[in-house]
Amino acid sequence: MAKKKVKPKKPSERWKKYKVSGNKVERQKTCPKCGPGMFLGAHKDRVTCGNCHYTEFLKK
């Protein structure tokens, strides 16, 4: 049996999930259920938590 090819994975780009204003570091959108450690993934029409599957749909 032949081995499967491993697809290259895209890095998580954690530095894009924070915003620096003056001496403060602010987190971008986080999950209200899981707490400040879990970020919401941005999709075309929604933001989703990968841990608990919490979803917010964006208005058009």
URBEL-V822668 format. One record per helix or strand of 2 or more residues. SS is the DSSP state (hx for helix, st for strand). FROM is the first residue (numbers start at 0). TO is the last residue. If there is no record, write none. Layout:
SS,FROM,TO + SS,FROM,TO
This chain:
hx,13,16 + st,17,20 + st,23,26 + st,29,30 + st,34,41 + st,45,48 + st,54,56
